[in-house]
Amino acid sequence: MKKLIIFSLLFLVFLNLEAQKKPQSLWEILKGKELESSITFLPVGIHTKDLEVFGVWYTSYNYKSYELAVFKNSFGDFTIAALYKRKQEITKNFSVIYGLGVMHGYHGKMQNVDGIPFRKTFLWTGEINPVGGLSLDYKISKKTSLQLSLTPLVFVYGFRYII
């Protein structure tokens, strides 16, 4: 997990330096830009271990980087999440969106899933758990983009509509 985070951050830094005419500090790159208010619908997910496709129905409302989301988790349980997201524009149409937050709905089941960092700690054994990820966002029109959300064990895809 550490390697994935470090690689992702270095990748963001590299892409941003390539895309920007004016060099930015590392803090400015990590801070990113405020996300536009939007509605996201990511109906389908794929587990990275067994490539099993399942219905996630990730639906969220984002207001200036603050996001509320509901989805069906891998156990079939209703889950709610609150996240803070930022973005880095790589090109005019392509952005990387990243965020962190908390979620409720796994009821301690994540502690038994291989591949979850610190899975036997308080982070995963309780009712409230951390959530984070990275999304690749490609605008196909002024108000609509295709989105692929990447987490350590699941890839979820769909679209985002900018309000």
Secondary structure by P-SEA (a helix, b strand, c coil): caaaaaaaaaaaaaaaaaaccccccaaaaaaccccccccccccccccccccbbbbcccccccccccccccccccccbbbbbcbbbbbbbccccbbbbbbccccccccccccccccccccccccccccbbbbbbbbbbbbccccbbbbbbbcccbbbbbbcccc
